[in-house]
Amino acid sequence: MSPQEERTALTPRTSLYAYALRLRDAEPDGRPPRRGYRLPDPAPARQPGDLDRAEVRDAATDAVAPLLSDPDTLRAAGEVHRRLRALGTQVSHLRDAVAELPLENAAAARALGRHLVRTGTSAPAVSVGIDLLARLGEPEDIPCLTVLGLFRSFTRPVVAALTAIDCPTGALVWLSRHTEGRELRRLVDALLARDDRAAREGLLAVPLDPRAVGSETARRIAEAVMLDDIIGNDPVDAPTLAQAGRLLVRMARADDYQYEILAYDRAVAAYEAFVARASQLPPGLDHYAILLSVALDLHSGPGVLLDWRSGQREALLETLESVLTAPAWAAVPAGEPTDLTDPAERRRVHWIRRAAQQPFTRPAAAGRLRIEVVVRDPAVPESVETRLLIDGRPLVPEVFGRGPAHSPEYLLDTGRLRATAEPREVQLAEAYCTEGCCGALHVTICRDGDQVVWRDWRRPGTLPNRQPAPELPEYRFDAAAYDAEVTRAETDRSWAWPARNTARLIDAGLRDRPGILARWDARLDWSGTDFREPDTIAVSFTFRPGIAAGRRGEDGHYLQFIWELQDDGTPPEKQAAAALRRLSTEDPKGYAEVRGGSRESAEALGYPWP
């Protein structure tokens, strides 16, 4: 057992607050463990017949609610300890209960919360105190809450309480518990030491790619460093301004199952400060990509949903357009991409050329529905997204938020968004972890006379912020305008790069002629571009003996194969035709690679397992 675990195993004779102070002060290097300390009293094991979460919430409400207005704080605190001990409840089961408790006497409830966090000796009682201060806390409560955040079981509620009282402190506590990597640790240590110069240097050193910093971490960094203040006050240097732009772009991604930009209270101020100084960035490929990415998010992404003043967001887009169309900036993507030796830079230039006008283009015709296919900066791998805007508001971030809308190949190339008299349910988006884990967004589309109706929504019962998901209305569209917009989106390939077009043509050819693969006992799974190598075309198919004869293999063995092709620079139509000819005449299992199935199936079918 480590020294820390030995200390943690001791039963404190004093409050948990005092116990946390002792643990912190005993650290030889002065730094608590990254994941925090364990509570001294382990959570009681669930026993048969124990209350479930909802029952615990109701019981805790009945136990604690009457005590919140008690003017005798000491007596009320003792009763909280006694009643919660009798319930045997766990800390995690109390948050919902306390969040919904009526507060008829705020002063008495605040006093009780403070007494519990400072003197409480049981985890459930201290948890009630933390949750009360999340609703009623004041700046004087910050030091005590910060210390209690050293317990890993309390970190999350403490961060919530601190965020309500002082957002930068809450973000710093979160970062100190969750950060990995030397660069990010350096930033956290500088912030803890209140060394502004070191913090600025640490901010610039943090690599903001998804492998190092996720969306939530980006938000916490922005909150901890008070990003809008850093870039809102002159002077601000170009590296800091560019890093601020990268943070805004990272927060607008949904890779942490939530669009963190919507949880960032200072987002509007940060966007305004960044755009106001955008012209101070030196023209260059990286800076152009940052500004264009911000513009795309403000035009049709989650940034649209922020609490903007009338015309404020549109004014920011006009400012960005004026910057990017200035001669020095317009020259950035104008050079010949073949002069660039780095393939990633060439892809970036091509992306800028395709997307440069998209965030600044107004719809040709007004209509309730607008469909925009958006490709993000290829320097940061991400799937292509079909953004669905109703009355100008992006639907998927607003009502689902656990992942982006599906790709255009799924929603547009298949005709799924077309409306017919026969109602059809369509999955518009799926959580990153799959529908079976965190759900998906479904809608039924049908034609009703001269209107198209979106109705009968299906989605998870809660939003990513844990609030109950309200019922979605029935949306009605003028059928002529709806059909015109879907047709326009289906035929618009201006967003696509050559390899993506080649993959689409291969996919269409194989779906039109399923016999091409069936003769090799195979069927198509999908055809697309590689996630991290967008110039690589990938064709996935499943091999199952018996397909050619119209039956499934009796032994149940199957394998997934992927055939990868490199874009050779010839027209997509020519590349797709060549690929289809080879698939028609040569068994693809001889040149594709096994990527799925099982080792047992590979051995049974005579193929090497990867």
N, C-alpha and C positions, 0 to 999 in steps of 0.2 A: 504494500500500500504506500502511495506517495505521501510526502509530508502534508500536501494539501488535503488529500483524502482522509488522512488521520485527523487533521483539524476539523474537517467537515463532519466526521463521524461523531464528534463530541456533541453532547446535548447542552445547549446554552442555558445558563441560569438567568440570563438577562434577556433583553429584547432582541429581536432579530436585527434591528438596526444597529445596536451596539455590537452584536456578534459579527455583522458584516464589516464594521469598522476594524475590529480586532483582526479579522482575516486579511483585510487589505493592508493594514499596518505591518503585518508579519511577513509580507512578501519581501524576499531578499532584494529584488531589483525594483521594488516599488510599483510594479505593474501587475494587476490581477490577471488571472488566466483569461484567454481570449473568449472562451465560452462561458465564463463566469463560474460562480460557486454553486454547489448543490445545497439545497435547504437541509438543515440538520435533521429534520423529521421527515422521513420518506412518506410519500403519499400512501394512504391506506389502500391495500389491495381490494379490488372490487369483490364483494362476496355475493353469493346467490341471494336474490331477494333485495339487493341494494336498489336504491332509487336510480332511475335513469336521469339523463341530463335535464329534461324538461321538468321532471318531478323535483329534482334538486333545486332548480331555479324557483319553482313555486314555493318549496319549503323554505328556502333561504329568504325569499321575499317576505313570507309570513313571519319569519324569525327576526329579521333585521328592520323592516319598515317601521314598526312601532317605536323603535329606539332612536330614530333619526331626529325626532323633535324633543327628545329628553334634554332638559337644561342641565341635568347632572351628568356631565361628560364622563366622569370616572365610573359612575354606576353603569352607564350605558355601555362603556367599553368592556366592563366585566361581563355584562350580559351577552354581548356579541361573542366573546370567547366561549362562554358556557354553552350558548345555544348552538353555535357552529360545531363545537366539539361533540355535542349530542347528536348532531346530524351526521357527523363523520364525512363531511363533504370535502371534495378536492378543490384546490385553488382554481383550476381551469373551468369549473362548473359555476363559479360565482359571478363572472364578469357580466353575463347577460342579465342576471338578476339585479345587480347593483345599477347597471346602466338604465334600467327601466323604473327604478324606485321613485316614487313621488317625493319631492323635497319641499315640504310645507314650511320648514324653518331652516333656511340655508345656513344661517350662522351656527345653529346647533349641529347640523350635519357636518359642516366644515370643521368645527371643533372636534367632533368625534373622529373624523377622518385623520386629523393631525395627531390626535392622541393614539390612535391605532398604529399609524406608521412609525411613531417614535417609541412607543412602549409595548407594542404588540409582541406576544411571545409565540403565537401560532401562525402558521402560514395562511390559513383561511381568514383569520381576523385581520392580519396585515393586508391581505389582498382586498378586503372590503375597504380598508382605509385608503389604499392606493386608488381604487376605483372611485371613491368619493372625491378625492382630490383631482381626479381626471375631470370631474364636473365642476368642482368648486375651488380648486387650488389657486394659490397666488404665488408671486415670486419668492416669498420667504420659504415656501415648501420645496424649492428646487434642490438645495443641498441634501436634505434627507431622502428625497426620492431618488436622487442620483446614486446615493450609497446603496439603497435597496435594490437598484438595478444591477448590482453586482451578482445577485442571485439569478441564475439562469431561468428559474421559473417565474421570476418577477420582471425580467427584462422587457417583455412585450407590453404588459400593462403599465410599467413605469414609463416606457417610451411614449405610450399613448397619453399618459398624464402630463409628461413634460412637454410634449408637442402642443398640448392645449394651453400650457402656461408659457412656455418659451421654446419655440420650435427648434432653434439652433441647438439648444442643449439636448433636447430629445433626439435629434438626429445624431449628435455626437455620441450619446450613449449607445444608440443602435450601431453606429459604425465601430465603436470600440469593442462591441461583442461579436460582430459579424465579419470584420475585414480580414482578408488574407492578402498576401503579397507584400513585398518590401516597400514598394512605392506608396501603396495605400496606407500601410502602417505608419510610414513617415508623416503623411498628412495628418493622420489621427493624433499621433504623438505631438505634433506641432500645435494642433488645435487644443489639445488638453493642456499644453504648456502655455497657451495663449501667446505664442510667438508668431506675430502677424507675418513677419518676413519669411520665416520657415514655412508657415502655412501656405503662403502664396507660391513658394518654390515647390512645396509638396503637391499643391493643386495642379501645377503645370506638369509634374512628373507622372501623374496617374494616367496609365494608358486606358483610353475609353473604348476598347473593343469588347464585344460581348463575353469573350472568354475571361476577361479581367474584371469587368464592371457591368453588372446587370442593371436593368432599369431602376429597380428600387435603390440600389446602391448609388446610382447617379442622382436620384432625388435626394437621398440623405446627404450626399456631398454638397449639393446645391443649398440645402437648408442649413447645414452646419457652417459653411463658409459665408452664408448670407450673400448668395450670388448676385442678386439684383443690386445690392449695395456696392459690391466690388466693381461691377461694370457700369453702375449708374452714376458714379462720381468720377470726374476727370481729375488727373489723367489716368487712362487705362492703357496698358501696353497691348500690342497686337497678339502676343501669345496667350495672354489671359483672356482677351476677348474671343479668340478662336476656341479656347478650351470651354468657355461659357457656351458658345454655340454648339459644341459637341455634346455638352451635358443636356442641353435642350433637345437635341436630336435623339439622344439615348433615352430620355424620359418619354418621348413620344412613341417608342416601340412598346409592344405588348409582350415581350419575351419573359416577363415575370408574372404572366396571367393577369396583368392589370396595366392599363395605360397610366403610368405613374405621373405623367404631366397633369392629369386631372386631379391627382392627390396633392400636387404641389401648390400650396396656398399663394405663393408669390410668383406664379407662372406668368400672369399678365404683366406684372412689373418687370420681370426678367426679360420677357420677349420685347417689351417696349424699350428697355435700356439697351438690349443687344442690337435691335434693328436701328435705333437712333445712331449708333456708332458703327454700323456695318461698313460705311465708306472709309473708316479708318484702317480697315484690314488691307494689307497690300494685295493687289490682284495676283492670283495664283490658283493652281488646280485644286489644292486642298481647301482653300478658303472659298472658292467658287462652289465646291461641292457642299460645304457647310451651309452657305447662304441659300442654295437651291433646296437643300433638304429641309431647312426651316420653312421656306416658302411653301413647299409641298404640304407640310403639316398644317400650316396656317390656312391653306387653301381648301383642303378636303380631308385632312386628318383629324386626330383627336383635339388638336389645338382649336378647332372651330367651336368646340363645346365649352370653352372657358367663359368666364363672366365678363364679356367685353362690353364697353360702352358703345353706343350706336356709332357705327362707322370706324371704330378704332382699329379693328383687325384689317379692314379693307385699306386703311391708310398705311398700315405696316407693309402690306403687300405692295402697295404703290411705291413705297420707299425702297423696298428690295428690288423691285423691277427697275427703278431708276438707277440703282447701283450697278446691277448686273448688265444693263444695256449701255452703260458708259463705255467709251471706246477702249479704255485700258482693260476693262473686264470682258468685254465682248471678244477681245483678241485672245483670251485664254483658251477657249476650245476651237479657235479658228485655224490653228496650225494643223499640219498634216500628222495624224496620229501615228503613221508608220515611222515617223522620226523618233518616237519614244521607244526606248529599249525594254521598258518594263511592261509586260502584258496587262498588269493591273491598271497602270496609268492609261493605256490605250482604251481599256474598257470604260474607264471613268470618263474619258473625253467623249467617247461615243454615247455614253449615257447622258452626259450634259447636253449634247446636241439634240438627243431625242426628247429630253424632258424640259429643256430650258424655258419653253413658252407655256408649258402646261399650267403652272400655278397662276399665270397672269392672263389666261384666256377665259373670257366670259362665254357662257353657253350661247349657242346660236339661237336657240328658241327656249322660251320659258316653259317650265313644266315641273310638276311635283317631284318627279324622279330624275336624278342625274347619276350616271354611271361613269366612274373614272378608274381606269386601270393605272396603278401607280407602281413604278419600280424604284426602289430606294437606291442610294449610293452603293454601287457594287463593291466598294472597299469594305463594306460590312455585310456579310452574307445574310440574305433574308428572302423569303419567298415573295413572288409577285402578288399583289393584292388587288382585288376588285372592290373598289370603294363604292358603296351604295348610299347616296345622299337623298333624303326625303325632306323637302322644303328647305334645302340647303344644309341640313344637319346630317353628319355621318352616322348611319344607323347602328352599325355593329359596335363601335366603341361606346355608344350611348346606352344601348339596351342589353349588351352581352359582355364585351370587354375581356373575355378570357383568351382571345386569339383573334387574328384578323379575318376578314371575309375571305372566302375561298378564291382560288386562282381563276383567271379568265377562261382557262381551258376547261375548268369544272363548271363554271356558271354560264359562260357565254358560248363556247364552242359546242357545247352539248344542247343548247337551246333550252336550258332549264328555266330561264327567266321568262320565256315566252308564255303568253296567256292563252289558254284554250277554254272552251266551254266545260271541259272535263277538269275538275279541280285536281291540282297536283301539289303534293307537299315537297318542298325543296329545303335542303339544308344549306343555309347561307354561310354559316361559320361553325367551326369546331374548336374546342379548347386545345391548346398545344399538347396536352397529355392524352388526348383522344376523348371522344364523347363518353365512353364508358366510365371515365374517371371524373371529369369536371363538366361534362355536358356539351351541348351544342345549341345553335339557334336555328329553329325550323319555322317555316311559314307556308301556308297553303295559298297558292296563286290560282285564280280562276277569272274567267271573263263573264261579266254580267251586263249584257246589252252593250251600251256604248261606254262602259266602264270596265276597268280591271281592278280586282279586289285582292288585297293581301290581308289574310285573316287567319284565325285559329293558330296563333303563335305557340310554339313550344320552346322552353328554355329553362335553365335552373331557377329555383325558387328564390335565390338570393343573387345580388350583384357582387362583383369582386370586392367591394368595400363592406360586404357582409350585411348591407341593408336589404330588407325584403324587396324583391323585384316587383314593381307595380304591374298591373295588367296592361298589356299593350292594346292600343286601339285597332280598329279595322281601318286600313288605309285604302282609299279609293282614288284611282287615277283616270284621267281622260284616256280612253282606249287608243285613240289615234296618236296622241302625244306619247303614250307609253310604248306603243309598237315602234314608233319612229326612234325613240331613244334606245330601245333594246337593239334594233337593227343597226343603228349607228355604232353602238358599242361592239356588236358582234363583228362588224366589218372593219373596224379601226384597228390596224396593227402597227400604228406609229410608235407604240411603246416597246415593241419587240425587237430583239437583236437577232442576227442571222441564225445562230444556233437554236434559239428558241423557236424561230419559224420553221427550221428544219425538223425539229422534234415534233412540232404540231402537224406538219405534213406527213411524217412517218406515222404518227398516231392515227390520223384520219385515214390513211391508206390501209392500215392494218384493221381498223374497225369496219371499213367498207368491205374489206375482203378477209374475213376471219379465217378462210381456208389456208391462207399463206402460212400461218403458224400452226393451224390444226393438223396439217400434214406431218408436222414434226412432234405431234402429241403435246402441243403447247398452246397457251392462250395468252393474250396480251393483258398485262397488269396496267401499265402506264408508259408513256414516253414523255420525257422532259429534259431539262438541263440539270447538270450537277449543281448541288447547292453551293459548294465552295469553288467550283470551276465552271462558271457559266458558259464558257465556250466549248464545254464537253456535253455531247448529247448522250443521254442514257435511255435505253429501251429495256424495260423490265417485263419478263414473261415467266409464267409458271409451267413447268414440265410435269405432266402426270400421265403415265402410260395408260392408253385406252382412249384418249381424247379423239384421235383420228378415226377410231372405230365407233365413236359416238357413245362411249361408256367411260366410267371412271375406273381407275385401277382398283382391283378388289382388295389389294393389300393396303391401300391408303397412302402409299408413299408418294411424295411430291417434292419438287425442288424449285426454288426461285433462282432465275438467272438474270444477270444484267449485262447487256452489251453496250459498251461505251465507244463512241465515235468522236473524233476531234473535228471541229469545224475547219475545213480546208480552204476557206475563202471563196469557193465557187458559189453560185447562186443556190439558195436553199432548195429550190425545186429540183435542181440537178443532184444535189446531195441526197435528198429524200428518195428520188427515183432510183439512185444507185443502191441505197440501203434496202429498199423494197425488193429490188432484183436479187440481191444477195440472199435476203431472207427467203425468197421464193425458190432459190436453186440450191442453197447450201444449208444444211442443218445448223441452226445458230447455236446449238449446244456444243458445237465444236470450237466456237470462237468467243462465246460469252463466258462469264464467270459465275460460279455458284455463289449466291449471296444469302440464301435463306432456305428454310426447310429444317432438316435435322441431319446430324451425323449418321444416324441409323439409315435414313432414306438415301443419303449419298452413297453409303456403302452398299446398300441393297440395289441401287440403280447403276452402280459402277462409275461414280464420279468422285473426284477428290473433294473433301470437305475443307473449306478455307480455314 
